[in-house]
Amino acid sequence: MNIELSVIIVNYNGQRFLKDCLESLRQKLIGISSEIIVIDNNSQDESCTYIKENYPEIKLIESKINYGFGKGNNEAFKQSKGEYLLLINNDTIVLDSLKPVLEKLKSDKSIGAIGINMLNGNKNYLPVSGNFPNFINLFWMKKIQESNTEFKSGNFLKTCYEVDWLSGSFLMIPRRVYTEINGFDEDYFLYVEDVDLCKRISDKGYKRVFLSQYSYIHFVGFNKSKNPLLVKGYEIYISKHFKGVNKIIISTSLKINKFVKKLKSN
């Protein structure tokens, strides 16, 4: 039987999330020929034992090192068979059937990636997309997730939107597109690799689409202590996607942001 969808989960010490995530996938993948691949980034908890004992049908890759998010996905991709991919975080619960999301992707060859509505643990709206980095939104970094009023509030008037980038916590991508862009850039360890991925999808002429009527819960793990990793990610992004005067200007913007954050932390 041909596999339509390969679900890839990068796991690191996420045992406490796995049951809810995997059970939701089991329900929401009904009607789809699928496989689930978990790549474990050398977890120190009992994640691998838990998967082996409770989900023997899952393809488990046990890495002896922590690859990070992007390279972890790339390594799992090498062992996947699906015509389409769902890259999803371990700390998620899918709330709606994934079949119509997949059908949307299958029906429009111009779409390079699809994301859906993200909620926190209390089922409150969280921004899941935004504008590509520029001088203004790297100076006020929170603005990088503000594309319009609807995306600020979560009160959507349409079911389908074209956006710049989508969160890597849920990305459905055609295999041919992932292959064309060579997957994630492995220079990123954690954070901003999803923005970079979407930028390269955009550069190839494919749309990034957000569907507001389908949702998932994401127990977001970001906090202010991880700001240095976020800034580092955007420094890498700037080095790859800007040149000349524009690179100098946007680098200055990020340096100011970094300096202000440092002052606030003291």
LUMLOGU-162437 format. One record per residue (C-alpha): residue in one letter; z, x, y. Coordinates in steps of 0.001 Angstrom, whole numbers, plus 500000, padded with zeros to 6 digits. Example, Ala and Ser with C-alpha at 12.3 -4.5 7.8 and 13.67 -1.06 7.14 Angstrom:
 residuo      Z      X      Y
       a 507800 512300 495500
       s 507140 513670 498940
This chain:
 residuo      Z      X      Y
       m 500000 500000 500000
       n 499050 501330 503422
       i 501952 501833 505823
       e 501402 500229 509225
       l 504499 501499 510993
       s 506598 504632 510573
       v 510022 504273 512174
       i 511452 507655 513163
       i 515126 508147 514026
       v 516579 511446 515207
       n 520255 511538 514234
       y 523047 513841 515335
       n 526626 512875 514440
       g 525656 509217 514679
       q 527209 507806 511534
       r 529185 505173 513484
       f 525913 503678 514769
       l 523768 503853 511658
       k 524742 500646 509866
       d 524025 498360 512837
       c 520808 500191 513668
       l 519413 500242 510140
       e 520430 496675 509320
       s 518739 495421 512482
       l 515576 497304 511548
       r 515667 495879 508040
       q 515600 492376 509538
       k 513216 492955 512425
       l 510604 494813 510367
       i 509991 491787 508151
       g 506255 491156 507875
       i 505367 494784 508617
       s 504413 497387 506024
       s 506804 500123 507131
       e 508823 503192 506291
       i 511961 504564 507942
       i 512396 508306 508382
       v 515699 509760 509584
       i 515762 513399 510594
       d 519319 514665 510804
       n 519891 517505 513259
       n 522621 519270 511251
       s 525273 516575 511849
       q 528892 517540 511218
       d 529916 513993 510300
       e 529030 512129 507094
       s 525711 510727 508337
       c 523586 512121 505515
       t 525996 511064 502779
       y 526170 507579 504269
       i 522373 507205 504310
       k 521972 508510 500750
       e 524619 506153 499394
       n 523614 503020 501311
       y 519900 503386 502131
       p 518249 505349 499320
       e 514844 503957 500334
       i 515000 505829 503641
       k 513245 509173 503826
       l 515994 511563 504945
       i 515182 514986 506366
       e 518242 517235 506507
       s 517710 519984 509049
       k 519966 523020 508956
       i 519632 523418 512719
       n 519740 521061 515694
       y 516119 520710 516768
       g 516930 518496 519744
       f 515179 515179 520348
       g 511542 516079 520882
       k 511126 518665 518132
       g 513153 516448 515793
       n 510627 513650 516276
       n 507752 516071 515798
       e 509192 517360 512518
       a 509688 513827 511199
       f 506170 512872 512317
       k 504751 515526 509966
       q 506158 513579 507018
       s 505202 510108 508292
       k 502315 508012 506990
       g 502075 505049 509348
       e 499104 504227 511535
       y 501644 503445 514261
       l 505003 505002 515115
       l 508271 503587 516384
       l 510488 506281 517843
       i 513946 504761 518224
       n 517437 506104 518886
       n 520166 505882 516275
       d 522527 504111 518721
       t 520375 500985 518999
       i 520261 497448 517614
       v 516889 495671 517616
       l 517309 492025 518632
       d 513804 490612 518135
       s 511057 490805 515548
       l 508924 493897 515973
       k 505811 492251 514560
       p 504515 490813 517880
       v 505188 494159 519589
       l 503123 495923 516948
       e 500397 493263 517155
       k 500162 493818 520926
       l 499675 497537 520356
       k 497109 496967 517593
       s 495117 494510 519698
       d 494564 496791 522712
       k 493247 500307 522081
       s 493822 501222 525732
       i 497622 501132 525252
       g 499192 504502 524513
       a 502836 503437 524350
       i 504910 500260 524408
       g 508554 499754 525332
       i 510753 496663 525383
       n 513760 495365 527299
       m 516900 497511 526970
       l 520444 496099 527100
       n 523814 497828 526981
       g 526587 497070 524501
       n 527579 494013 526544
       k 523969 492809 526549
       n 523544 493531 530242
       y 520178 494789 531496
       l 519517 498532 531711
       p 516451 500128 533344
       v 514103 501383 530657
       s 511136 502632 532696
       g 510279 504099 536061
       n 507931 506074 538275
       f 506764 509570 537548
       p 508747 512234 539458
       n 507887 512741 543115
       f 509573 514216 546197
       i 511604 511095 546993
       n 512832 510074 543565
       l 513872 513615 542619
       f 515884 513801 545848
       w 517546 510458 544988
       m 517343 510762 541217
       k 518489 507217 540495
       k 515286 506009 542210
       i 513232 507491 539389
       q 514061 504320 537428
       e 513169 501941 540255
       s 509555 500815 540106
       n 509981 497391 541760
       t 512571 494677 542432
       e 512179 493101 539002
       f 512957 496395 537282
       k 516051 496842 539436
       s 517501 493434 538556
       g 516050 492774 535124
       n 514817 489353 536250
       f 511222 489549 535090
       l 508525 487126 536206
       k 505951 488322 533668
       t 506027 489250 530006
       c 503865 492361 530287
       y 503863 495193 532845
       e 502102 498522 533179
       v 504557 501290 534059
       d 504542 505066 534528
       w 507066 506085 531864
       l 509213 504447 529185
       s 512515 505534 527679
       g 512337 507530 524479
       s 515097 505349 523017
       f 512329 502904 521974
       l 508695 503948 522005
       m 505952 502413 519887
       i 502877 504647 519853
       p 499604 504734 517906
       r 499468 507701 515560
       r 496099 508745 516972
       v 497591 508978 520495
       y 500635 510958 519337
       t 498278 513326 517558
       e 495950 513600 520557
       i 498762 514740 522858
       n 500400 516908 520156
       g 503603 514880 520212
       f 506618 515872 522261
       d 506650 519106 524236
       e 509252 521179 522395
       d 510218 523139 525506
       y 512534 520199 526268
       f 515718 520028 524190
       l 517226 516804 525507
       y 516272 514562 528472
       v 512987 514161 530365
       e 510881 514796 527248
       d 510055 511066 527270
       v 508864 511210 530889
       d 506722 514221 530019
       l 505323 512474 526927
       c 504322 509426 528979
       k 502762 511648 531656
       r 500552 513301 529056
       i 499673 509884 527599
       s 498724 508824 531134
       d 496652 511974 531649
       k 494604 510981 528593
       g 493848 507617 530209
       y 496123 505393 528103
       k 498391 502669 529490
       r 502160 502576 529098
       v 503232 498955 528696
       f 506613 497251 529013
       l 507176 493899 527258
       s 510050 492012 528858
       q 510476 489204 526304
       y 511679 491443 523445
       s 514962 493340 523544
       y 517176 495928 521941
       i 520722 497112 522552
       h 521232 500762 523397
       f 524724 502237 523449
       v 523704 504785 526069
       g 525405 508137 525683
       f 524598 509643 529088
       n 527404 510610 531449
       k 527736 512818 534520
       s 528720 515846 532432
       k 525135 515888 531149
       n 523605 516107 534631
       p 522811 519842 534208
       l 520651 519015 531156
       l 518871 516304 533139
       v 518187 518654 536040
       k 516999 521345 533628
       g 514605 518809 532118
       y 513084 518015 535492
       e 512783 521728 536300
       i 510682 522102 533149
       y 508677 518994 534069
       i 507901 520369 537544
       s 506784 523698 536076
       k 504299 521879 533845
       h 502922 519118 536066
       f 502866 520468 539639
       k 501042 523345 541326
       g 500871 525061 544706
       v 502456 523437 547750
       n 503343 520261 545863
       k 505301 522313 543343
       i 507228 524067 546119
       i 508033 520776 547882
       i 509197 518898 544799
       s 511180 521918 543541
       t 512989 521993 546869
       s 513791 518299 546528
       l 515322 518860 543106
       k 517293 521895 544329
       i 518832 519787 547098
       n 519774 517116 544549
       k 521297 519793 542306
       f 523284 521262 545218
       v 524651 517856 546278
       k 525707 517077 542691
       k 527497 520408 542509
       l 529380 519691 545756
       k 530437 516272 544494
       s 531731 517731 541244
       n 533988 520226 543017
